[in-house]
Amino acid sequence: MEPRNNPNPASGDDTEIVSRRIERLSLHLNPIPRTLPDGDRQIGMATCARPKLEVDTGKLSGYMRGPHRDVQEKVFEYFESRPELQTPLEISKNDHRELCWRQLVGLVREAGIKPFRYVADDPAKYFAILEAIGSVDMSLGIKMGVQYSFPLYICYVVCSLWGGSVINLGTQKHKDKYFDGIDNLDYPGCFAMTELHHGSNVQALQTTATFDPITDEFIINTPNDGAIKWWIGNAAVHGKFASVFARLMLPSHDPKAVSDMGVHAFIVPIRHLDTHETLPGVEIHDCGQKVGLNGVDNGALRFNSVRIPRDNLLNRFGDVSRDGKYTSSLPTVNKRFAATLGELVGGRVGLAYSSVAVLKLAGTIAIRYSLLRQQFGPPSKPEVSILDYQSHQHKLMPMLASTYAFHFATSYLVEKYAEMKRTHDEQLVGDVHALSAGLKAYVTSYTARSLNVCRESCGGHGYAAVNRFGTLRNDHDIFQTFEGDNTVLLQQVAGDLLKRYQEKFQGGALTVTWNYLRESMNSYLSQPNPVTARWEGEDHLRDPKFQLDAFRYRTSRLLQSVAVRLRKHSTTLGGFGAWNRCLNHLLTLAESHIETVILAKFIEAVQNCPDPSARSALKLVCDLYALDRIWNDIGTYRNVDYVAPNKAKAIHKLAEYLSFQVRNVARELVDAFDLPDNVTRAPIAMQSGAYSQYTNYVGF
């Protein structure tokens, strides 16, 4: 039988087939070392010197940026034409807030870029605008999201959004009344969900909205200090409305009691439209200076018997009639809550997508500088670029490969989100919910670590504020916390995986993202083939099937083993105790699954690329991403004999060599991100005259 994973199926007559198999098996069991051109190291695979890839940067960039490139360039061109609106390096909190508002007003009213129109109709275009604006100033990107975007629920900081809640949680009457005012910035608002004592546990929010049938109004109250709405973006200075999440309370037959219908959203005016004065019963305070994103005016809100019309209930999933009767198409509090949060998943999509934009920007600065900066070299020879050093390649090239991988994975997520909004398919809703949670957690954590790597890779010049790493790092840092702490989100992914695992054995269907688990139960968990485990040829290691099988095998083993552990511990510790006992295992499972999805989408993107030179470059980068990840977790594969020692060594050496190959086209790869100098704005990353611009900045 042909061994599984054979990268070169035999052809020709039977004798030739048998001879080739015997020869190949002999080579696998007794590999012949091949010597690299420099003669100073050996590698057990057929790697040889090869010419540098010729990459058509324009075609690669066109494939990367897709159909919404024009609107991004319109954003860049607007800010290049308005230097007074570009954020200076040193700016006070209050000045930054006012500048951020002027930037947003300029985009909407002068440049004619109105993102709100794309929130429901063309989410991909909205996210493209968000990416471009965030590259100009991350505070501006968040400010735009606060006003227009998909709500980012479970938010500890900043990204509490207004316009998307009206569209997604309200009905036609709300759209008719508020859409134009939100769109043209006449109705600036905020999204008041998070409370001082509750972030992730939204069902435990304490703010109340009690219906008064006599006046046909809801009364909004903050019952205690723990219920103060906290970190509400746009509240401290500019907001005039708030989407307030509160418990909907209805009078009951007992005059001393009320019926709690669960958490709902309400439109609450907080400032006068003309005078901008705070309205009666509303108390607003400034959350003050933050670690980053100080262009966003985060505030705290307290409500004391604030009355609003009954129509201000965002009533898509539950309504109250004039006589105080509650109606809903969903029968329980939990189902209504799940439906409400399901409509808010777009925030995670936006965070994951925006985090990749930050990684592109930081990587562009670090790699361009590393190509420019020369340091040491052979005796009596010119100094060499610091990116020629293997240690520097080890830092930056896998990161560059990951950036490409994340780009295609988050682009896929945007596509699935748009499809979900269009079709309202229930299976797709669950799929996007889990995938967005996992990608948001994984990508933002990776970007946060990489920002430090980029800073360190640029030495002392990376420490200069003008070269932006400090600002990028501080502004992005909160991405790991809002929209749900990353650890919490990874637990959601693990929980969904376990649910799918259980459904598999009960005959349930698996949605698109999880299809490989069906096969994994039959093949990925079978005993590793001792012959396959030793294959170390480059063709085999760069075969997408081997790479994807390895990722899927790891996830399948983690899923099966944690399911067994949870069953074991639940008998003595109960469900919560068992989960906590296995928590690190569950987080590793979630990360492994997300890496698997990322690789699968990257492989698809390589195969679908129409230009041969761009496709070759993407294949190189994809192979580095896959093999670097396998090597980073090589202990897992070795422990179960999925990879023999000789194969592990070959994976390591090939990953190092691929880093060298990627280094040779690193300039073209970052140029394909198509970030002009007026967007990168770091002197050390300028495509020409970098040092002269740097010295000019300090006054020479």
N, C-alpha and C positions, 0 to 999 in steps of 0.2 A: 504493500500500500504506500502511496506517495505520502511522505511525512507532511503534516499540516504546517503551513507557513513557508513551504518551499518557495523561494522567490523566483526561481527560474524553472517553470514546468518543462518537462522534457518534450522533445519533438523528434521525428524521424522514425527509423525502424527500431524494433524492440532491442536488438543487440546494442545499438548505439545508446539507447536510453539506459540500459543496465550498466554499460561501461561508464557513462557519465555520472550515474548515481554513485557507483562505487568510488569513482575518482573524487567526487565532491565530498562524500562521507569521509573518505580518508583524509582529505584536507581539513575538514571540520574537526576531526579527532586529533590530527597532528598538524596544526597550522604552521605554514612556512612564513617566518617573519619577512616583512617587506621593509626596505629602508627608504625613508623619506629623502628628498633631494638634498637636504642640508647634511645628511649623513650622521647626525648626532643623536638620533633616536630611532627606535624600531617600533613598528606598529603591526599588529597581526591582522592586517586587512589590505586590500589592494588599493591603497591611497597613493596617488602620485601627483606631481606638480601639474597644474592645469592653468590655462590662461584665465585672466580676470574676466568675470562676466561683463558683457556689455548690456547695460540697463538703460532703456528708454524711459527717463524720468517722467516725461510728460504723459506717456501712456500708463505708467504705473500710478501716477498721481490721479489721472482721470478715472482709473479703475477703483482706486481707493476712495475718492471723494464723491463719486457717483453723480446723480442728477441735480444736486442742490449746491453745486460749486458756485454758481453765479450769485446766489443770495449771500453766501459767505463773503465773496469778494466785494459785494456791495457794502457789507458791514465794515470790512477792512478799509475800503476806499473812503468811506464817510469819515472815519476817525483820522485817517491820514490827512484829509482835507480840513479837519478842525483840530489843530494842535492844542487849542485852549481847552479842549474837552479830554485830552489825554491825561491820565492820572499821573501826577508827579511822584517822584520817589519819596519825598518827605511831605506829609500832609497830615493835619490834625484830624481827629475823629469827626468833629462837626463839619469841617470843610469837605472831608471825603464823602460824608453823607449827602451834602448839598450838590457836590460834583456828580455823584452817582445819579441823583434825581435829574440833573440837567442832561446827563448823558442819555438816560432813558427817554426823556422828553424829546431830545434831539433826534434819536433814532426813529421814534414813532411819528413825530409831527414834521420833521424836516426831511429825513431820509425816506420816510414813507414805509418803514419796515414795521408791520403790525403783526407781531407773533400770535396774538390771541386768535386770529382767524384760522390759524393752522392747528390749534390745540386739538380740535375734534376732527377736522377735515383732512389734514395732512401732517400727522405727528412726525414723520421723518423730516419734513421741512422745518418744523418747529425745533427739533433737536439739532438740526444743522445750524440754525440761527443761534441757538443756545451755545453750541460749541464755539462759534466764531466770537460771540460777545464775551464768553468766559475767557477766551484767549486775550482779549483786550484788557479786561479787568474782571477778576473772578467775583468781586463784589457786585459789579454790574450784572453779571450773569445770574447771581442769586437774586438781586433786586428785581430783575425781569421775571424770574420764576415766581417770586413772591406775588407779583401783580397778576401774572397771567396763567401760570402753568398748572400742571397736574399737581394736586396736593401731595405733599410729602408728609404722610402721617407718621406717628410715633416719633416726632422730631424733638430732639433735645435743644436744638439751636436753629436759628436763622430761617431755615427753609420752610416756612409755614405759608401756604399759598392760598390765594383768594379767588382769582378768576376761574380756575379749573373746578373749584368746589361748586360754584354757581352752575356751571355747565353740566357737571357730572352727577351732582346730588340734587339739583333742582329740577324743575319742569319748565315747560314752554313759557309760562307766565314770568318766571324769573329771567329767562333769557331775553324775553321781549323788553323787560324793564331795565336790565342792567348791562346787557352786552355792549352796547355802543359806549356807555360811560366807562366801562372797564377798558375797552379797546383803545379809546382815545385819551385815557389817563384822567378823565374828569372824575372818575370814581376810584381813586387809589384805595387799596384795601389790604387786609392781612387775614391770616388763617389761624384762628385761635383754638388749637387743640391741646397742645402740651400744657400741663399744669406743674406747679412747683413739686408736687409729690408724685406725679404720674407722667411717665413718658411712654415706655413700651406697653404698659398695661392700660390700654385705652378704655377697655370696658369698665375700669374702676374710676374713671373721671368723676369728679364730685360736683362740678358746676351744675346748677339746676335751671330748667326752663319750665315753669309751672303755668298751666293754662288757666286763665280767668274767664269763665263763660259769661260773666256779666258784661265785661268790656270787650270780649273777643280779642284778647291779647295774651301773649306769653310774658311772664315776668322772669327776667334773667337775674340770677343771684349767685354770688360767690359765698358759700356757707362758712368757709374758714380759710385761713391763710394758705393751707396746703392746696387749695383749689384755685389760687391765683394763676391766671394764664401767664406762662413764662417763656421767655426767648421768642416772643412773637415778632417776626420780621415785618417791618413797615409800621409798627405800632408806635414807636417812640416819637416819630416826627411826622411822617407823611400820610399815614393811613387815615381814611375817613369812614371805612366800614370794616367789619370783621365777620368772618364766618366762624361762629362760636359753637364748639361742640359741647353739648350739655345733656343731662339726663332729662328726658321729656316726662314731666309729671302731670297726671290728670286727676282731678277731684274724683273721689270714690263715694260710695253710698255712706260710708262712715265719714262724718264731717271733720273728724280729727285725723284722717288718713288720706293718702294719695296713692295712685297707682303709678309705678315706675315702668315706663315703656322702653327703657334703654336709651343709649346714646344716639342723639340726632344732631343735625347741624342747623343753625339759625343765622340769618343775616341780621347783624346788630350794628346800627350806626354808632360811631364812637366820637366823631367830630362834626361840627357844623359845616355844611358844604361851602358856605360863603365866607364865614368868619374864621373857620378852622378852629374854633374854640371847642374844648372838650365838653361833651354833652352831659346833662345832669345824670347822676348815678354812676357815671363811668369814671374810674380812676386810672390814670396812665402814668407809669414811671419808666425811666430809662434804665436798661440793663447795663449800660456803661461800656467801657473799653473792653474789647475782646482780644484774644490772641491773634486773630486775623479777621478778615472780612469786615473791617470797620466802616466800609461804605454802606453797610446795611444797618438800619436803625432798629435794633432789637429792643422791645419793650415788654413790660408786664402790665396786665389788665386785671382790674377788680371791678365787679358789678354789684351795685346795691339797688335792687328792685328796679331794674331798667325794663321798661315796658316796650314791647314791639308788637306790630300787627300779627295776627295769626298767619297771614300770607307770607311772612318772613321765614316760616319753617321751610327748609329745603326738603320737599316732600316726595321725592322720587320713590322712596322705599317705605314711606309711612306718612299718613296724613291725619289731621284732626278736623272734624266737621264743626260747623257753627255751634251745634249743641253739645260739643265736647266728646263726640264718639271717635274712637281711634280705628282706622282702617289700614290694612297693608296687604299686599299680595303675598307677603312672606309670613308664615304662621308664628314664628318664634322670635324672641329677642336675639338669640344667637344667629339665626339665619339673616335677620335684618342687619346685624352688625357685620357679618361676613360679607354681605352684598355691598354694604357701604365701603368697607375697606378694599374690597375687590375693585371698586371704581377708582381708588386712589393709588393703584400700583404704578402709575406712570411716573411718580416721583423717583422710585428706585431706578427705573429705566434711565431717567435723566441724569441721575447721579453717576451711574456706571458709565454712561456715554461721556459725561463731562470729565470724569476722572481720567479717561483715556486721553482726552484732549490735553489735560495737564501733563500727563506722562509724555506725550508727543513734544510738548513745548520744552519741558526740562531735558528730555533726551536730545533734542535738537541743539540746545545750548551746550550741553556737556560734550556731545560728540564733535560738533564743529570746533569747539575749543581744543579738544584732544587731538584733532587732526592738525590744528594750527600750532600748538605748543610743542616745542622741541626740547629735549632734555637728554644729556649724555649720549653715548654711542660708542662704537668700536674705537680703539686707539687711532689717533691721527686721521679720523674720518669725521664727516659732518655729524652733528647731533641728529637724532631721529625723533620722529613724532612720538608723543607718549602713547598714542593708540597703537603703535607698533609693539609695545611691550605686552607680553602674554597676560600679565596680571591685569592690565587695563582692559584688554579685550574680555577677560573673564568677568570683569565688573559690568561692562557696558553692552557687549554684544548679545548675551542672553536677554538683557533688559530690552534691547531694541527688537529682538525677535518676539518677546512677550507683548510689546506695544502693538506690533502688527497682529499678533494673535487676538489680543483684546479688541482691536479695531473691528475685526470681522465678527467676533462673537457678539459685541454690543450692537453692531449693525444688524445682525440676525435678530437680536432681541427687539430692536425697534420695529423690524418687519413683522415679527410675531405679535407685538403689542398693537400695531396698526390693524392687523388682521383680526385680533381679538375685539378691538373697538368696532370694527366693521361688522363682524359676524355674531358677536356675543355668544360664541360657542362655549359651553360650560367646561368641557375638557381643556380647551385652549386657555380659558381663564385660570384654571388651576396650574397649568403648565407654565404660563407666563408669571404667575404669582411666585412660584418656587424658583424659577430661573432668574427672575429679576432680583430676588432676595440674594441668591447665591452669587450672581455676577457683581452686584453692588458690593457685597461684603468682600469678595475675593479681590476684585480689581482695585477698590479703594485702599485696601490694606497693602497690596503690592505697590501701588503708586506711592503711598506714604513712605514705605521703606526705600523705594527707588529715588525719591527726592533727596534723601540723605546721601545715597550713593553718588548721585550726580554732583551734589555739592562737594563732596570729598574728592571726586575725580578731577575737579578743577582747582584743587589746592587752595592756596590763599586767595586767588582771584574769585573763587566760588563763594568766598565769605563776604565779598563786597556786595552791599545791598543793590547797587546798580545792576548787577548781573542776575538778580531776581530770584535766586534760589530761596532766600529767606522768606520773601513774600509768598512765593508759590507754596512753600512748605507750610507756612502758617495759615494761609487761606484754605489750603486743601485739607489740613489736618482734621477739621471737623467732619469731613465727608465720612470718616469712619464711625461717626456717632449718630448724626442725624439720619432720619429715615430708618431708625432702628439701629442699635448698637450691632456691630458686625458679628459679635458672638451670638447675639440673639437671632440674627437673620440666618446664620449658618445652622443653628438648631432647627429653624423652620424647614430648611432644606433637608436636614437629616430626618426630621419627622415625616416629611412628605415621601422620602425614599422608603422609609419603613412601611408607610401606608401602602405604597405601590407594591412593595415586596409581599405584603400580606395579601393584597388583592390578586396578585399573580397566582397565588396558590388557591384562591377562591374563584378563579376563572374570570377575573375582571380584565378589562382592556387596558393597555398601556398607551399613554399619549406619546406624541412624537419624540420629545426629548428623552423619554425613558425606554424607548423601544429596545435598546441594546440589553436591558436587564432581562427581557424574555429569553434571549439567546444565552445570556450569561449563566442562567440556571442550568442550561444543558451542556454548554461547551467551555465557557470561560473558567468554570470551577473544576473542570476535569484535571486529573493528575498531569502536571507539566511533562511534556515530551522531553526525555533526556537528550535526544539528538538535537531537537530544536533549541533547547536551552544553551547549546554550545555554538550555534551558528553565529559567526562573527564577521561575515563578509559585509562590505560596505553596501552592496546592493540590498542585502537583507535588512540591515539596520536602518537604511533610508527608505524602506518599503512602508508606505502608509498603513498597510494592513498589520504589519508587525507592531508599529508604534501604537495604533489605536487598540489592538488586541491587548497590549501590555497595560495601557491605561484602564481599559475596561475590566481586565482581570483583577487589577488591584482594587477597583471600586467594588467589584462583585464579592471578593473575599472579605473586604471590610464590612460590607452590608450583611453578609451571612454571619460573620463572627459577632458583630454587635447585636444582631437579633438574638443569637443564642445567649449572649451575656445578659441582655435585658430580661429575657425569660427567666434565667437562673436567679438573678438578683431580685426580681420583682416578688418572688415568693417570700422573701425574708424582709425586704426593705420597702415594699410597696412601689407603685409606679413612679412617684416623684424621686424617692431614694435611689431606685435603680437607674433612672435617667441621670441623676447627678453622679452616681458611681461610674457611669460609662461616658461622661460628658466629653472628655478629651478624645475618646474613640469616635464619638459621634461627630465632633468637629472635623476630625481627620477624614471621615467618610464624606462629609459634605464638600470639603475642599477637593477631594479626589474626584468626586462626581463632576464638579464644576470644571476642573482641569480637563476631564474627558470631553465634556461638551465643547469647551474652547478649542481643543485639538480637532475634534470632528468638524467644526465650522471652518477652521483654518484650512484643513485638507480640502473641503468643498470649495473654498474660495480659490485655492491654488488650481484645482481642476477646472474651474469655471472661467479662469482668466483668459481672455481671448488673445492677448499679445504674447508671443513666445518668449521674448526677452524678459518681460515683466513676470511671466509665469515661472521662468527659471529662477529669477531672483526670489520670488515668493516661496518656491520649493526649497531653496537653500535655507531661507529664514525659518520656514516651517519645520524642517528637519532639525535645526538647532533648537528650536523651542521644545520639540518632543524629546530629543535625546538628553538635553540638559535637565528636563523634569525627571526623566527616568533615572538619570545618574544621581540627582539630588535625593531620590528615595530608593537608592539601589539596595539598601539594607532590607527593605520589604521584599524585593524580588529575590534576593539571595536567601532570605530565611525560608522561602518555600521552594527553592531550587528552580524558580522560573527562569533565572539567568545564572549560568555557570560562571566561575571566576574568570575564565579567559574571555567570556563574552562581556562581563562587566568591565574588564580592563579595556576591551575594544570600544565599548560605548563611551567610556571616559575619553579615550584618545581621539575618537572621531568627533566628539562634541568640541574638544579643544581645537581640532583642525577646522571644523565648521565655523568656529568663532573667528579664526584667522581669515577664512574665506569671506565671511560677512564683513569683517573689517575692511576688506578690499573694495567693497561697494557701499560702505557705511555712508559716505557723503551722498551718494545717489538715493539711498534709502531714506535718509532724513530730509533730503530735498523734496522727495515725493510727498511729504506731509504738506508741502506748499505753504509754509509759514513765512511771510515776507519779513524783512528786517524791522519794519515798523510795528510788527506784532510781537516778534521775539524780544525786541527792545533791550537786549543784553549786549553791551559792546563786545564781549569776548565771543559772541556768536555771529557777529556781522560777517556777511559773505565776502566782503572786501574791506580792507583798511581797519581791521578789528583793533589792532593795537593803537593806531592813530586816534580812533574814536574814543578808546579807553583813556588815553592820555589827555585828550581834549576835555573829557568829562571832569577831570580833576584840575584843569586849568592851565595845562602846558600849551 
